[in-house]
C-alpha cells in the first residue's frame, strides 16, 4: 500500500506540475488577450474626445491593430462603433472561456497540495492586480499624452508634453528623443527631453551609431529595444558612455530609422514591467513626431509662399504709387528746363511748388514703405522712455509745413507736466500718418487731442470730413486697403498709413479705435496707450508712478 501511495504521490506531483504548466500557459494567453481587448476598447473611447481628425483616425488604427482586425475605410464614428462591437464580443467570449482558470486550479491544487494551491492563488491574484494597475497606467499615459498634441504648435514641445505625461503615470523619471540626420558629424541630435537624460553635450557622430559600437546602434539598426541593466553592465550606450537602468527604443517611420527614444528609471527591474507599453509608445511617438515635422514644414512653406505673395503685392503697389509723383515731378521740372524762360514768374513758381509738393508726397510714401518693411522684418527697434506730451506734440507739428499746420488744432487736458511712456519717434510717425490722412480727406480743421486716461494716456485725431463708409470700417487697418470711394477719387494714397498706426500702437501694448462722428460730422481715430503720468519723481527704487487726475 505504501508503494502504491508513493507511486500515486509522485504521479500526482508530475501530473500536477504538468497541469500547472498547461494552466499557466492558458491563463497567460487568456489574460494577454483580455488585456489587449481592454486597451483597444479604451483607445476607441479616447478617440471620441479628440478634436483632430488625423489623430482620431490614428487612434482607431491603433485599436484595430490591438484587436487584430483590418480597419474599414468608413467614417470615424462608424469605425469606432464597429471596433467597440468587436471588443465587447471578444470580452464576452473570453468571459465564457474562463472555465479553466478557477475550477481547474482548484482540482489540480487538491491533487498536489493545499498549501501549493494557496500559494499559487495568492501569486496569481497579485499578478492580476499588477496587470490591472499597469493597464490603468498605460491608458492614462497614452490617452493624456496624445490629447496634449493639439495644445502645442511646436513639434518639440508636443513630444516633451507626451514624455512628461508618460513619466507621470509610470516609474519613468527621465526621457529623451534623439533625431537621426544625414550629417555624418552630427548624425544624432537631441530632439526633445524630459528630466536629465542625454547621451552627450554635443550631437553624436555617425561612427558612434554602428550596430557593434553600443546599445544605441543596436537598437537603431537592429530595430530591437536594448537595456543597459540595473547596474549598467548591459553595455555602453555609445562608446565611452555607460549609464544604469537606461532603455533604448528604436523610432522608425515608414520602415526607416527616424531616431531613438531613451527612458531611465530609479527602480530596478523596471524594463521588464514597462517594456510592452514603451514599445507601443515608441511606435506612436515616431509617427507623431514625423507627422508633426511634416505639418511644421508645410506651415513654414505656406508662410514662405505668403511672404512671397506679399512681397509681390508690395512691389506692385510700390511701383504704382511711385510712378505718379515721380512722373509729375519729372514733367514739371522738364517743362521748367525746356521752356522756363518763356513762362511767367507766377507759372514758374507754381511749377516749382507742385514739384516740391510731389517730392514731399514721394518722401512720405518712401518713409511709410520703409517703416512697414522694418515692422515686417525686425519689428520696431524701440527706445522707450518717459517724455513730455507737450514737447512731443510740438515735435509732431514741426513735421508739417506752415500752410498745413495752420489747419491743425491741438486740444489737451489742463494738466501740467503730462507725460507718456514709449518710443516717442515711433509714436510721432503713427500720429503724423493720422494727421496727414485727416488733412488729405477733409477740408476743414483737424483736431489733435491728447490727455490721460484711467489706465494710461490717449491721443486722437479728428477731422470734419465725410467720414468712412460703414462697410469699410473693418478693413481700413488692412495693408494697402483703400475705400473704393477714395480709390476712385483724385486723392492719392498708399493704403499703408492706418496699418502702420495699428502695428505701432499694438507694439506699445495699446489699441486703436476708429469711428464716424455724428455731430458735428467727421471721422476720428484714437490711440490708447498705457502709462500716462502727471509727473515723475525719483524714489528709493528709481522712478515711481504718480496718480492721474481727470
Beta strands, then each sheet from edge to edge (+ up, - down):
strand 1: 172-180
strand 2: 188-194
strand 3: 226-227
strand 4: 246-253
strand 5: 256-265
strand 6: 385-388
strand 7: 408-412
strand 8: 419-422
strand 9: 446-452
strand 10: 456-463
strand 11: 511-517
strand 12: 522-530
strand 13: 536-539
strand 14: 542-545
sheet 1: 2+ 1- 5+ 4- 3+
sheet 2: 6+ 8-
sheet 3: 7+ 9+ 10- 12+ 11-
sheet 4: 13+ 14-
end
